Every structure is written in C-alpha cells, then in structure tokens.
Amino acid sequence: MTRWDDQIGIPRSALSALPLLMLPMALGGLFLLLAPGGSAGRAAIVFATVAVAWYLLGGALSVSHGMRQIAGRRALKAIRAEVAAAPEPIWICDADGAVLFQNGASRTDFSDIVGQNILALVSRLRADAETDLQDLSRRALRSGNAELELSCGDVIAVSRAADAPLQIWSCHRPGDRPDALALAPLPDEDEARDDFEALPVALLRLSGDGRIRRANAAARRLFGSRLPGEGRQSHLGSLLDGPGRSVGDWIDDVCAGRATGRPEVLRLRASRAGDGDGDRHVQVALSADPTDPSGLIAVLHDASALKTLEEQFVQSQKMQAIGQLAGGVAHDFNNLLTAISGHCDLLMLRHDKGHPDYADLDQISQNANRAAALVGQLLAFSRKQTLKLETLDLRETLADLTHLLNRLVGERVGLTIRHDRELRPIRADKRQLEQVIMNLVVNARDAMPDGGDIVIDTATVQLSDLLERDRVSVPRGTYVRIRVRDEGCGISADHQAKIFEPFFTTKRTGEGTGLGLSTAYGIVKQTGGYIFCDSDVGKGTCFSLYFPVHAGMPATAAPAPVALAAPEAARRDATVLLVEDEAPVRAFAARALRLKGYEVLEADSAEQALSVVADQKDRIDIFVTDVVMPGMDGPTWVRLALKDRPGTRVIFMSGYTEDIFAEGHAPIPNSLFLAKPFTLSELARSVECQLSGDAGPTRH
C-alpha cells in the first residue's frame, strides 16, 4: 500500500529527523532548570526553535509541491489517451515546463524530450528561445492560450492557466486547432464543471457570421423548442427580429467594432412565436468570445415584462397628452360656443315665436347645445369637467333613469335592474353618473343586434384585501358596485386593452364616435371610482364600477333650484366689472348684463381689471371674471382686488375647472362658479343670485 508521504515525494528519513531537531530544545530546557540564569540554555532553545521553523517551512513547500504533482498526474492520466491519439504533435508539461508526456506524432516530427524542459523544444525552433518562451507563458497566463508563428509557417501554441497543474503545448498548421484538447474535461470535480453550461444566465456561443454554435441550459429554457437540436446550427436572425435592421448586419458591426456594444431588445420572430404566449422580447448583448477570437458570446435576458412596462408608460404618456389636448381644445371651443349661443339668445330676444327667423335661431341654439355636450365628453375624458357632487341613493337614481333606458334599448332587448337591500349611498354627480350608465347600456344594446337581456345590478361589497387587476390597485374598504351585463358578441382580448382610449371603436364608420367608454372612464375616475371590463367572445360583457361608500349624511336628492327674483326686480344701480380676454364672449356678456339694467365696466386682462379697480372711485358690486387668461389668472387678481374692496361678490367663468380651485388653495369668499358655455338667462340668474346674497357654498 502506498504511503501518503511517498505520494507527495517526502523521504521517510526526513521525517525521522524531526526528533533530532527537537533534542537541543529539550537540552536547553534542562539547562535552564538547573541554572536559570545560564546563557547556554537560552541559546539552545533559540537554535532549536529556528531549526524547527525552517524544517516546517521546507515541509510545507514539499507538501505543496507534492500536491501539485499528484494533481498533475491525475490530469495527465485523464487526457493521456486523447493526447496519444491526436494527429498533431502535443507535449504535456507540468507548471514549471518539464515535459511529462508527448504523443507519437511529436516523437515522429521531433525527438523524445520527456523529462526535459520545454525550452529544449523551443530552442530548436527559435533563435531567441528564452525570450519567446517567456512571452508565450505571459500571454497564456493572461488569456488562457497563446500562439507563436514559426518561420516555416507552422504555429506553436500553449494553453495554460494560473492555477492549472499542466501546460499543453502543440505544433500545428495555421487554421488547425486541437479542439478535442480544448474541450477535454479535467478529472477534479470542481475543475470538471462546465461553467458555460452551469451559469444561470442565458448564453449563446456564436460564430462570426451569427450562427449559433452552442446554447447553455438557461438559453434552452428561454427559447424552448425554438432552438434547433444537437448538431444543428441556425442563425440568430432566424430566431429574433433585428433592432431596426437585420441581425446579420448588427453582428457584422459588432465584429468590426462599429457598434457601441450596448444591449438591444429584440422580438421573437412571429413565425416562431406561435406558442400562444404572445409577443416576447429578449435583451441581447454581444461581446467577443474569450475562447475564440473569431466568435461572439451573446448574453440574453427575457425582456418581455420590461417591454410591457415600457409600452404601458408610453401609453400613459400618450393618454396624458391627449387629455391635455382635449382640455385645451374644450377651453377654446367653450368660448366660441358661449359667444355663439349668447348672441343667438340676444337675437331671439328681438324675435317672437311667430317670426320667420325664430325657427332658424332655435336650430342654432339647439346645435350649440349639442356641441356643448360633445365638449363635455372631451372634458370628462380629460377629467377637467365641473362636477356637482351630491349624496346619491342608486336605487332612486336608477329608478328615475329606467324609463329613458327602456326607450334606448328598444323592444328586442330586455332590461332588468336589481338592487342590494342594504345598498349604501355614494357621492357623485347625478347627471354625469346617468351618462355613464346610458353609455354602457347603449354599448350593450349595440352588442346584441339580434336581441337579448341587459342586467344592471347594484351591491355593497367589502374589500378586505387589496384588489389588483388591469394594472390598477383598489384599496381595501367598502364600495358600491354597479354591474352592467349583456349577452352580446363580447370583446376580444386585443381590444379590451384599448376600449377606454378616446376615438377607439369597433363600430362601423358613422355608428359611433369612440368617446362613450373614454367618457365613462373619465367620469368614474374623477369621482374617485374604478371601472373594469370582463368579456368572453360570443358570451357577453360585464362592466363593473366601484364607488367608495359615502360615510356622511344619508342620501338626499339634489336641492331644488332657488326661485330668483325676476330680472325687473334687480338692483338697477349695481355695477359689474366684467373681465374676459375673449372679445366675442366679453361683448355678449356685456350686452346681456346691460340689457338687465346693470352698469358694466369691461377689462380684457387681469392687469387692466386691477387698474379699473384702482381708478374706479365708485362702488363695484360684483366681479365677473374668466379663470384662465394670459398673464395673471382670475383668482389671483381677485385676491389682490379684495384687499382693497373686501366683501365684493365674485363670479368665476371657465370652460373647465383648473388646479386653482383644487385643495390646498385658499378659498375666495362670496364666490361661485359659472361653467361655459352659458346662456343669457344663466348669466343673469347667477348675477342676480350673487347680488341678492344667496350665493350658496363658496367655491374653492
């Protein structure tokens, strides 16, 4: 049986010398016992300590050298047969360059140099052998392998690593490589692991022209059946669509150094993505293959979730931009509608119903009202409309709406309304909520051209956990849920993600504007609620609306309008300061107020209004001002003017509510809001209401 000290090359006689080295230490200790102050004992102990330390250091070096020899012999045993069968000359050396084995091809072309240093071989091939050997070893330690071209055209190569027990030297013609050796596994378990295969990151080894040479386990899991089987190669471009150009051109640029090296997000080709998993995206980064200068390593990550988030962000940005556009268009259009309907009202005052032109004027007024309703839809989508919130009992709201809904659905469609017995009140704008219900019912009717049933049910639901769906999180709490269900054709999954976008419609041209669901979405969200859609193609659709339960006073009907005094009873000496930057609106409002007997002071900007307030010595009873104007806005100049004229009544006019009326801004006392477009009678009633002191709650 071979002893361990024989395996590592330590002679037994060396081990037996250890007791002799310890003898001076024992003698020194004895001398110190007999003569504690004697110098001979201390000298003996110091000598023995140094000798033992030197001995142990030499033993450790011998053990380390012996272990490397053992590892070298094991590695040599593992690859000996493969080296012997190789057609090119190969020499196996230890870490110091001593030749341990050479194959038959090397003996045929060169002499037997086993036991000698590899320098003996290099000296026969190169004049400056020592310098070349040092250069080869240095480059091999840095990159794993190095080559040196000989004058005859052959190439001498060496493969080694800093912690490897062996060096592999070979001589071959240019272009020929001992690939079998490069792939030969080492016998040690840690060294035998294929790191490329075991890495948890998806990796592909590519040739310079983009063909897939090898894929590790993570890459095979990423691509699944899309990758070809063993022994078959495919181009990366057959799996992925290029980043705006072909994958082959991208790879050529990377190989030539023209590309920046940043990762690209590529999409799986449609022909290969037919596994029912929809569009999938992969982030690909290319770099040089350290084991093959002519090849590439592709590092891949599944970027489908990242791409989805990116698309959602782009979609939200687009919707925000459309909302801002809708709000801006609505503001300007409301000014035009105010001027049109206002001047139409002025004309109608001068014509009785029997006049030939009265019917035409009435048509103008009606169409202006229809245009105002369309603008209201845009404002609802952009969530900038004016809501008149009140506490509602949905049973009463839907009961008032039932007759109109039955007329909308027609005779071929049945309508059923069911209520929870313990239905809780909500706070919403009744008119806007009715519009949401009507839009959903009309869509349900259109989805059932052959007839069917529509069911509207209400219920109080308690969400004990966070409800997450459709990229929305509904907080825990108590909600009133309204569901509108139909038995129609349903909505496909592709369309469900777009149904709340403005102007998106599946109806034919002329059958819908595409604003119904986007308007419903805007109204529900502005009220603080949530809306979701569930649909099965061919089975039907269900829209679910969630509104927070109102914990305040019990549901009450909207207060009846206050009966105002007739215009003739108004104060004839009241002075109105009218501030409006749109000349047509200012002209109409000034004429309307003068017709009612008021003295009107006009200003086309906030700055001019402040000048009028400063110059006017007489009393100004009421400010009627636009909200959004170039330069200083309405609430800002009013706050400044009220410092000198406290107690003055204020009417704000605007096409939509701005952030200046939101929470966090100081309220303006004795003020109310008049939404554009307004009629002559609405303007007159608002002024009369303010002057009579019955202004209602202050608007913020």
Helices and strands as residue ranges (DSSP letters): H 4-7, H 12-16, H 18-34, H 39-85, E 90-94, E 99-102, H 104-109, H 119-125, H 129-143, E 145-149, E 155-159, E 166-172, H 179-182, H 189-192, H 195-198, E 202-206, E 212-215, H 217-223, G 224-226, G 236-238, E 240-241, H 247-256, E 264-268, E 281-289, E 292-302, H 304-349, H 358-382, E 389-392, H 394-409, E 413-418, E 426-429, H 430-446, E 452-463, E 467-469, E 472-474, E 477-485, H 493-496, H 516-526, E 530-536, E 540-548, G 567-569, E 575-579, H 583-595, E 599-603, H 606-615, E 622-626, H 634-644, E 649-654, G 659-661, E 671-675, H 680-691
